[in-house]
């Protein structure tokens, strides 16, 4: 993978701030956008800025064709069985909410989650516990911060209807053993959903191999536009799932007293769509497939190993997550003893345009459980270099030396 050449694809990396290059280490929050994605979205606005799936004129037809092409690209991206299993939404959060509100869950049904869930895969279930009386139970991790399969097995039962867990955690980059979790859920008659917001940009996803029932993606983390997400579901499950938001484009026919919904994906894609965003999502998926997700994952691991080697042995640094860098993917999350995470982030930005995330990372439950105010989180991606990793490490050590 030629990182130097890939960096040329990203316009923002060609600029300087205060005479210095940007060192962007916040891709777990939002990735940068390559020119091919930006150009594809602009093509829509310049050449056929019309409705798709409605008007039959030439411009409208071009929108529909482009949307279908994007859906097929996302199908290939995760190896879905058919394009109709790809639902375009605003983000992974909306996908999880759609499943939460569309499943026929009732009082007493149990939903199992991990102990490191993003709010997007915890809050919808907690809300349903209030509205419907479902029981939300958290599977605790092992002491070394890896997933405890034995604990999951002990918590399973006939009343568990869904196991809904993060695939790769934005807290620390750790990837849960997806295949084992899914198989265990199915063995007990439960469905399985994975939050793939952090995994889809960084590793090969094969929903047929894993046999996952539902899988959600946030496109803005995988070199695509903001405000775009994908829900994958096995077709027969989507066919049974109740739509969450309804209206125009979701129905085959309506009378004064009756509704006939369209089949998936249309019944879940209500109203006017973000056509440019959908087209951009397809372009982003193609961009990553052209590079190769296995190559991206290996590159992430290489950079994380470099950072970990430089910093993990310093007694002022408190590492979050497993100690082995290979288990933390693209994420190096940490605290410096006696310092606030936001201060660390601001100093790095001022010193060298090093851009990281700070705070509770939308994983409030984990931080509250562990009595921490937050963390500083550096996350690498395909456009980061060894030099980025080295400068980041050097500046963190400089902060320890000069700002504590």
C-alpha positions as CSV (number, residue, x, y, z in Angstrom):
1,X,0.0,0.0,0.0
2,X,1.6,3.3,-1.2
3,X,0.5,5.7,1.6
4,X,2.4,8.6,0.1
5,X,0.4,8.3,-3.1
6,X,-2.9,7.7,-1.3
7,X,-2.4,11.0,0.7
8,X,-2.5,12.9,-2.6
9,X,-6.2,11.7,-2.9
10,X,-7.2,13.8,0.2
11,X,-7.4,17.5,-0.5
12,X,-7.3,18.6,3.1
13,X,-3.9,16.9,3.6
14,X,-2.4,19.1,1.0
15,X,-3.0,22.2,3.1
16,X,-1.0,23.6,6.0
17,X,-2.1,25.3,9.2
18,X,0.3,27.9,10.6
19,X,2.9,26.6,8.2
20,X,2.7,23.0,9.4
21,X,1.2,19.9,8.0
22,X,-2.0,18.4,9.4
23,X,-1.5,15.2,11.4
24,X,-5.0,13.8,11.5
25,X,-5.4,11.1,14.1
26,X,-9.2,11.3,14.6
27,X,-10.5,8.9,11.9
28,X,-12.4,6.8,14.5
29,X,-14.6,9.9,14.8
30,X,-14.7,10.8,11.2
31,X,-12.4,9.9,8.3
32,X,-11.2,12.3,5.7
33,X,-12.7,12.3,2.2
34,X,-10.8,11.4,-1.0
35,X,-11.3,13.5,-4.1
36,X,-13.0,10.6,-6.0
37,X,-15.9,10.7,-3.4
38,X,-16.1,14.4,-3.5
39,X,-16.1,14.4,-7.3
40,X,-18.8,11.7,-7.5
41,X,-21.1,13.7,-5.2
42,X,-20.5,16.9,-7.2
43,X,-21.3,15.0,-10.4
44,X,-24.8,14.5,-9.0
45,X,-25.3,18.2,-8.2
46,X,-23.8,19.4,-11.5
47,X,-25.2,16.8,-13.9
48,X,-28.5,15.3,-12.7
49,X,-29.7,17.1,-9.5
50,X,-33.1,15.5,-9.5
51,X,-35.2,12.9,-7.6
52,X,-34.5,9.2,-8.0
53,X,-37.1,6.4,-8.1
54,X,-39.9,8.8,-9.0
55,X,-39.6,10.8,-12.2
56,X,-39.1,8.9,-15.4
57,X,-37.3,11.6,-17.4
58,X,-33.6,11.2,-18.3
59,X,-32.2,13.1,-15.4
60,X,-34.4,11.3,-12.9
61,X,-33.5,8.0,-14.5
62,X,-29.8,8.8,-14.1
63,X,-30.3,9.3,-10.4
64,X,-32.0,6.0,-10.0
65,X,-29.3,4.2,-12.0
66,X,-26.6,5.8,-9.8
67,X,-28.4,4.8,-6.6
68,X,-28.7,1.2,-7.8
69,X,-25.0,1.2,-8.6
70,X,-24.2,2.5,-5.1
71,X,-26.4,-0.1,-3.5
72,X,-24.6,-2.8,-5.5
73,X,-21.2,-1.5,-4.4
74,X,-22.2,-1.7,-0.7
75,X,-23.6,-5.2,-1.3
76,X,-20.2,-6.2,-2.6
77,X,-18.4,-4.3,0.2
78,X,-19.9,-6.5,2.9
79,X,-20.7,-9.5,0.7
80,X,-24.4,-9.4,1.2
81,X,-26.4,-12.0,-0.7
82,X,-28.5,-9.4,-2.6
83,X,-28.6,-5.7,-3.1
84,X,-32.1,-5.4,-1.6
85,X,-30.5,-6.2,1.8
86,X,-28.8,-2.8,1.8
87,X,-30.8,0.0,3.4
88,X,-29.6,3.5,3.0
89,X,-30.1,5.7,6.2
90,X,-28.5,8.7,7.9
91,X,-26.0,6.7,10.0
92,X,-25.4,3.5,12.0
93,X,-27.5,5.1,14.9
94,X,-30.6,5.2,12.7
95,X,-30.0,1.6,11.6
96,X,-29.9,0.4,15.2
97,X,-33.0,2.5,16.1
98,X,-34.8,1.0,13.1
99,X,-34.1,-2.5,14.3
100,X,-34.9,-1.7,17.9
101,X,-38.3,-0.2,17.0
102,X,-39.1,-2.7,14.2
103,X,-38.6,-5.9,16.0
104,X,-41.6,-7.3,17.9
105,X,-39.9,-7.2,21.3
106,X,-42.2,-7.4,24.3
107,X,-42.2,-7.1,28.1
108,X,-39.7,-9.6,29.6
109,X,-37.6,-10.1,26.4
110,X,-33.9,-9.8,27.0
111,X,-31.3,-8.0,24.9
112,X,-27.6,-8.6,25.6
113,X,-25.0,-6.0,24.9
114,X,-21.2,-5.7,25.7
115,X,-19.8,-3.5,28.4
116,X,-18.1,-1.1,25.9
117,X,-21.1,-0.1,23.7
118,X,-21.3,3.3,22.0
119,X,-24.4,5.2,23.1
120,X,-25.9,4.4,19.8
121,X,-26.1,0.7,20.7
122,X,-27.1,1.2,24.3
123,X,-29.5,4.1,24.5
124,X,-32.1,2.7,22.1
125,X,-32.3,-0.5,24.2
126,X,-32.5,1.3,27.5
127,X,-35.3,3.4,26.1
128,X,-37.2,0.3,25.1
129,X,-36.7,-1.1,28.6
130,X,-38.8,1.9,29.8
131,X,-41.3,1.8,27.0
132,X,-41.8,-1.9,26.6
133,X,-40.3,-3.5,29.6
134,X,-37.5,-5.4,27.8
135,X,-34.5,-6.3,29.9
136,X,-31.1,-5.0,28.8
137,X,-28.2,-6.9,30.3
138,X,-24.5,-6.1,30.0
139,X,-21.9,-8.8,29.4
140,X,-18.7,-7.9,31.4
141,X,-15.3,-8.2,29.8
142,X,-12.4,-10.3,31.1
143,X,-9.9,-8.6,33.4
144,X,-7.6,-8.1,30.4
145,X,-10.3,-6.2,28.6
146,X,-11.0,-8.9,26.1
147,X,-14.5,-10.4,25.5
148,X,-15.7,-13.1,27.8
149,X,-17.4,-15.8,25.7
150,X,-18.0,-18.0,28.7
151,X,-19.8,-15.2,30.5
152,X,-22.0,-14.7,27.4
153,X,-22.8,-18.4,27.3
154,X,-23.8,-18.3,31.0
155,X,-26.2,-15.3,30.3
156,X,-27.9,-16.9,27.3
157,X,-31.4,-18.3,27.6
158,X,-34.7,-18.7,25.8
159,X,-35.8,-15.2,26.7
160,X,-32.8,-13.6,25.0
161,X,-34.2,-12.4,21.7
162,X,-31.2,-10.4,20.5
163,X,-27.5,-10.1,21.1
164,X,-26.6,-6.6,19.9
165,X,-22.9,-5.7,20.2
166,X,-20.2,-3.5,18.9
167,X,-18.0,-5.2,16.3
168,X,-14.9,-3.0,16.8
169,X,-15.0,-0.7,19.8
170,X,-14.4,3.0,19.4
171,X,-13.3,3.0,23.0
172,X,-10.1,1.1,22.5
173,X,-10.2,-0.5,19.0
174,X,-10.8,-4.0,20.3
175,X,-12.7,-6.3,18.0
176,X,-15.1,-8.7,19.6
177,X,-15.1,-12.4,18.4
178,X,-18.0,-11.9,16.0
179,X,-18.4,-15.4,14.6
180,X,-18.4,-17.0,18.0
181,X,-20.9,-14.5,19.4
182,X,-23.2,-14.9,16.4
183,X,-23.1,-18.7,16.5
184,X,-23.8,-18.7,20.2
185,X,-26.8,-16.4,19.8
186,X,-28.2,-18.6,17.0
187,X,-27.6,-21.7,19.1
188,X,-30.0,-20.3,21.7
189,X,-32.6,-19.1,19.1
190,X,-31.6,-15.4,19.3
191,X,-30.9,-12.9,16.6
192,X,-27.5,-11.2,16.4
193,X,-26.7,-7.6,15.4
194,X,-23.3,-6.0,15.1
195,X,-22.5,-2.3,15.2
196,X,-19.9,-2.1,12.4
197,X,-19.3,1.6,12.4
198,X,-15.6,1.1,13.5
199,X,-15.0,-2.2,11.8
200,X,-16.3,-1.6,8.3
201,X,-13.7,1.1,7.4
202,X,-10.7,-1.1,8.6
203,X,-11.2,-4.8,7.8
204,X,-12.9,-7.2,5.5
205,X,-16.5,-7.7,6.3
206,X,-18.4,-10.8,5.1
207,X,-21.9,-10.9,6.4
208,X,-22.6,-14.3,4.8
209,X,-19.5,-15.9,6.4
210,X,-20.3,-14.5,9.9
211,X,-24.0,-15.2,9.4
212,X,-24.9,-12.0,11.3
213,X,-28.6,-11.0,11.1
214,X,-28.2,-7.2,11.1
215,X,-25.1,-5.1,10.6
216,X,-24.9,-1.3,10.6
217,X,-22.3,1.1,9.1
218,X,-21.6,4.8,9.3
219,X,-20.3,5.9,6.0
220,X,-18.6,9.0,7.4
221,X,-16.0,6.8,9.0
222,X,-15.1,5.0,5.8
223,X,-14.0,7.9,3.5
224,X,-17.6,8.7,2.6
225,X,-20.0,11.7,3.2
226,X,-21.5,12.6,6.6
227,X,-25.2,12.0,7.2
228,X,-25.1,8.6,5.5
229,X,-25.3,5.1,6.9
230,X,-26.3,1.5,6.0
231,X,-28.4,-1.1,7.6
232,X,-27.8,-4.6,6.3
233,X,-30.3,-7.3,7.2
234,X,-31.0,-10.8,6.0
235,X,-33.8,-10.3,3.5
236,X,-36.4,-12.5,5.2
237,X,-35.8,-10.5,8.4
238,X,-36.1,-7.2,6.7
239,X,-39.3,-8.4,5.1
240,X,-40.8,-9.1,8.6
241,X,-39.3,-6.0,10.2
242,X,-41.8,-3.1,10.8
243,X,-40.8,0.2,9.2
244,X,-39.8,2.9,11.7
245,X,-40.4,6.0,9.6
246,X,-43.1,5.9,7.0
247,X,-44.4,8.1,4.2
248,X,-43.6,8.8,0.6
249,X,-41.6,6.2,-1.3
250,X,-42.4,3.4,1.2
251,X,-45.8,2.4,-0.1
252,X,-47.1,0.5,-3.1
253,X,-50.6,1.8,-2.6
254,X,-52.7,3.7,0.0
255,X,-56.4,4.2,0.4
256,X,-58.3,6.3,3.0
257,X,-58.1,3.3,5.4
258,X,-55.3,0.9,4.3
259,X,-51.6,0.8,3.5
260,X,-49.7,-1.6,1.3
261,X,-46.0,-1.2,1.9
262,X,-43.3,-1.8,-0.7
263,X,-40.8,-4.6,-0.1
264,X,-37.3,-3.9,1.3
265,X,-35.3,-1.8,0.8
266,X,-38.0,0.8,-0.2
267,X,-40.2,0.4,2.8
268,X,-37.4,1.7,5.0
269,X,-36.2,4.6,2.9
270,X,-39.0,7.1,3.5
271,X,-39.2,10.5,1.8
272,X,-36.7,12.3,-0.4
273,X,-33.3,10.7,-0.1
274,X,-29.8,12.1,0.2
275,X,-29.0,11.2,-3.4
276,X,-25.5,12.8,-3.4
277,X,-24.8,11.0,-0.1
278,X,-25.9,7.6,-1.5
279,X,-23.8,8.1,-4.6
280,X,-20.8,9.2,-2.4
281,X,-21.3,6.1,-0.2
282,X,-20.9,3.9,-3.2
283,X,-17.8,5.8,-4.3
284,X,-16.3,5.4,-0.8
285,X,-16.9,1.7,-0.8
286,X,-15.3,1.3,-4.2
287,X,-12.3,3.4,-3.1
288,X,-11.7,1.1,-0.1
289,X,-12.2,-2.0,-2.1
290,X,-9.7,-0.8,-4.7
291,X,-7.1,-0.4,-2.0
292,X,-8.0,-3.6,-0.2
293,X,-9.4,-3.8,3.3
294,X,-6.8,-6.5,4.4
295,X,-4.0,-4.1,3.5
296,X,-5.7,-1.2,5.4
297,X,-6.0,-3.4,8.5
298,X,-2.4,-4.4,8.3
299,X,-1.3,-0.8,7.9
300,X,-3.4,0.2,10.9
301,X,-1.8,-2.5,13.1
302,X,1.7,-1.5,12.0
303,X,1.2,2.1,13.1
304,X,-0.4,1.1,16.3
305,X,2.4,-1.2,17.2
306,X,4.9,1.7,16.5
307,X,3.0,4.1,18.8
308,X,2.5,1.4,21.5
309,X,6.2,0.6,21.5
310,X,7.1,4.3,22.0
311,X,4.5,5.1,24.7
312,X,3.1,2.1,26.5
313,X,6.1,1.6,28.8
314,X,6.0,5.2,30.2
315,X,4.7,5.0,33.7
316,X,2.8,8.3,33.3
317,X,0.6,6.8,30.5
318,X,-2.5,4.8,31.4
319,X,-3.4,2.7,28.3
320,X,-7.1,1.9,27.7
321,X,-7.9,-1.5,26.3
322,X,-5.8,-4.7,25.8
323,X,-2.0,-4.2,26.1
324,X,-1.4,-6.0,22.8
325,X,-1.5,-3.4,20.0
326,X,-2.7,-6.0,17.5
327,X,-5.9,-6.3,19.6
328,X,-6.5,-2.6,19.4
329,X,-6.7,-2.1,15.6
330,X,-6.4,1.5,14.7
331,X,-6.9,3.0,18.2
332,X,-4.4,4.1,20.8
333,X,-6.5,5.4,23.7
334,X,-4.8,6.7,26.9
335,X,-4.6,9.1,29.7
336,X,-1.7,10.9,31.2
337,X,-1.7,10.8,35.0
338,X,-2.9,14.1,36.5
339,X,-4.0,15.6,33.2
340,X,-7.4,16.1,31.7
341,X,-7.9,14.4,28.3
342,X,-9.2,17.6,26.7
343,X,-6.0,19.4,27.8
344,X,-3.9,16.7,26.1
345,X,-5.8,17.1,22.9
346,X,-5.6,20.9,22.8
347,X,-1.9,20.9,23.5
348,X,-1.2,18.4,20.7
349,X,-3.3,20.5,18.3
350,X,-1.4,23.7,19.3
351,X,2.1,22.1,19.3
352,X,2.0,20.3,15.9
353,X,-1.6,20.3,14.4
354,X,-2.0,16.8,15.8
355,X,-5.8,16.2,15.8
356,X,-7.2,13.5,18.2
357,X,-10.4,12.9,20.1
358,X,-10.9,13.5,23.8
359,X,-13.6,12.9,26.4
360,X,-15.9,10.0,26.9
361,X,-16.0,9.0,23.2
362,X,-19.8,8.4,23.4
363,X,-19.1,5.4,25.7
364,X,-20.3,7.1,28.8
365,X,-21.4,3.8,30.5
366,X,-17.9,2.4,30.4
367,X,-16.2,5.5,31.7
368,X,-18.8,6.0,34.5
369,X,-18.4,2.3,35.4
370,X,-14.6,2.7,35.6
371,X,-14.9,6.2,37.3
372,X,-12.9,8.0,34.6
373,X,-13.7,11.4,33.1
374,X,-12.6,10.4,29.6
375,X,-9.6,9.6,27.5
376,X,-7.4,10.9,24.8
377,X,-7.8,8.8,21.7
378,X,-5.5,8.7,18.6
379,X,-6.8,6.7,15.7
380,X,-4.9,6.0,12.5
381,X,-6.1,5.2,9.0
382,X,-4.9,4.5,5.5
383,X,-3.5,8.0,5.0
384,X,-1.4,8.1,8.1
385,X,2.4,7.6,7.9
386,X,5.1,6.3,10.2
387,X,6.2,9.9,10.5
388,X,2.7,10.8,11.8
389,X,3.0,8.1,14.4
390,X,6.5,9.1,15.5
391,X,5.7,12.8,15.8
392,X,2.5,12.0,17.8
393,X,4.6,9.8,20.2
394,X,7.3,12.4,20.5
395,X,4.8,15.1,21.3
396,X,3.0,13.0,23.9
397,X,6.3,12.5,25.7
398,X,7.0,16.2,25.4
399,X,3.7,16.9,27.1
400,X,4.6,14.6,30.0
401,X,8.0,16.3,30.3
402,X,6.8,19.9,30.1
403,X,3.1,20.3,30.9
404,X,2.5,18.0,33.9
